[in-house]
Amino acid sequence: MAKVINGGLDALKVALSCMVLAVHCGFLGGNGTLLGYQLNSGIFRITVPVFFLISGYYLYHSLQRDPHSIKLWLRRAVTLYVFWMILYAPFYVTPATFEGLRGAIALIKHWVIGFFHLWYVIAMIGGGVMIYLLRHQSNRTLLCLTLLLYCTGAVLQYMRAYYEIPVPLLQHINNNDYVGRNFLFVAFPLMTLGFLIARNRLQEKITTGQTLTLFLFGCALVLAEATLHYQLQQDSLRKLNFDCMLSILIAAPALFLLPLRHVIEGHSLIPAKLSAAIYYLHPLLLILLIGIGFEESTSTAWMVLALTLPASALLILTSRRLRFVL
């Protein structure tokens, strides 16, 4: 049977990628204004968790068809990661990289945690491996592990903003966002939720009304949490954001379930590829614009989007011959 393309889900993915672009460009003042923070560090933070949910959902179906498909999944993910890390290498490989041990360690660090937005890909790889190893565990075990790890990541991120760890070394380590934002505390838990949704066919057991109610309630919680964080950091020069917001655990799965509840059949893979192209390309164009004097702003966000769309079209055409680029 031919695989049915979920056009609604693909359209959602395009919208999510545009939201990621907006976050990176400082849309509506970025974290410097209340509205900007509510969007960029609130509602728009639902985006990456939904991408992880999607990955876990489809990984379940892939493993159901063939447990050995994990090899192909891993090969594609690793190849994708290597390609984009090489493409972005000019932005993290500097003359200092070749000056002794410190430069080598910095380079290794970039590859382990991912450059800029590419943390998502390396985290997805780690999360996928963990799911494969734990795939036979019960729903209860996986759900408990998911909640434990995600909440641990959330606590670590909240501590980074609001609590000074008495041990200086631990405080220094936790000041890095990748301590709470990685495959263990973000990718694996969220991918597991997608995996469990697929395993239990949750979209068939929850009504549209329940899903919408859950989504609106989740969004209200995200907005409330973002507003609280903005107020708590009112006197801070650099307002931090949180990738493991607890409220996202409600909003992201609910948003993901909506296009699963009512599948709109798609007839092309282009929307899915467009979503990926926007995600992977937009930082390149943003960095180049900043390099010639532009600043992060709403107008810059629109400019980056305007440049990313035609560049994405070229990338999609390239992917017909070089599949590993998307």
NORCORSUL-V586866 format. One record per run of one state. SS is the DSSP state (~ for helix, > for strand, _ for the rest). FROM is the first residue (numbers start at 1). TO is the last residue. If there is no record, write none. Layout:
# NORCORSUL-V586866
ss={SS/SS}
from={FROM/FROM}
to={TO/TO}
This chain:
# NORCORSUL-V586866
ss={_/>/~/_/~/_/~/_/~/_/~/_/~/_/~/_/~/_/~/_/~/_/~/_/~/_/~/_/~/_/~/_/~/_/>/_/~/_/~/_/~/_}
from={1/5/7/25/27/33/34/41/43/66/69/88/89/92/95/99/100/114/116/135/139/163/168/175/177/180/183/200/202/205/208/233/248/262/265/267/270/292/298/320/323/326}
to={4/6/24/26/32/33/40/42/65/68/87/88/91/94/98/99/113/115/134/138/162/167/174/176/179/182/199/201/204/207/232/247/261/264/266/269/291/297/319/322/325/326}
